[in-house]
Amino acid sequence: MSLPDPVRLTRAQARRIALAAQGFLDPRPAPGTATMRHVQRVVDRVQVVQIDSVNVVARSQYLPFFSRLGPYDTDLLDRARDRSPRRLVEYWAHEASLVPPTTWPLLDFRMQRAHADAWGGMQRVALEHPGLVAAVKAEVLAGGPLTSRQVEVALEHDLPRGRDEWGWNWSLVKNALEHLFWSGEITSAGRTAQFERRYASLERVLPKEVAAVAVDRAQRPPHEEAFRELVMIAARAHGVGTEQCLRDYFRLKPEQARPALVSLVAEGRLFPATIEGWKRPAYLHPEARRPRRVQAQALLSPFDSLIWQRERTAAIFGFDYRLEIYVPAHQRVHGYYVLPFLYGDTLVARCDLKADRAAGVLRLQSVHWEPGAPEEARAALADELGLMAQWLGLAAGFVIA
């Protein structure tokens, strides 16, 4: 069977398709009026929301919703993650991420690789302290949701043994919990205000129909089917992207994604595409919107799914972006916590921001404008900074450092 001719797209068309797929054409509600329906709309668009502990402006999971909704009540997102029926659950998707519960079983291939792929401490505790891992799991199943500190206290109460006899400490308990979380034997019921995971059983957290599949591994989708579905989720969230773009969304390996792409194109579930200036073949989701114009404005988290894949960001936006948190201060070019500013369909500036909660202000520590940024973008950026300060409860607004 011959494949259809590739859809030919300019860079501007690809850029607008990407913005539409990520929800930047959806109208924002009036400030402070967003409902759970609006939060769900963002979830349906992006499908994966990255979590990160950096709190220079706000925890990273809250920012993509602000970028698309404007000022909203973050309790809505907490409720979607922490209360039944949950609309989001946590697992290793892109990185530590929030995903719809129905996506969780599709990641079983990663769970089954916990002994091989997890970080060293998790592997060692599973190998060297299987009894501790079993005891930790039993405590979570019996008493969760529990933080790691609460699990340690519970173990000391239920199994009172000397530290020398047990040979474990808090870090071993934490590693045991993380091993069980990675392997899909327990999950997270949310986070505390201190950003600690609250570990719990699958049955307690996942919706009933998902939990039944999750608990019985035999019911989880075969991995080849899961790869296809994950690629389709990524394609819908991208609108259009290369193999590298689609793999990166769930951190799939080439041997996992390529057969899925071949079969999806053959079935007509994805269209082959070429994008002006891109050397790699691309794939277009059949339902992707192809707007002629995008007039958006938004400050983007460094962890926003629109700009995760840096080569893609450079290719369609002409914007070379680097996160400089881990770069020594004297070597930084644009700042510590830099949020790109989207205006129209272009990334036009880089804003180094800090929420100074003690002073009640949002500090714009520096702003670097891209060549050719339109003059009207400056007023738009001031509007967004004002909205962000309002959303963060910084009564003094924003100031230029």
Summary of the structure (lengths in Angstrom):
residues: 401
radius of gyration: 22.4
end to end distance: 61.8
largest distance: 69.9
contacts: 1313
relative contact order: 0.14
helix: 45%
strand: 17%
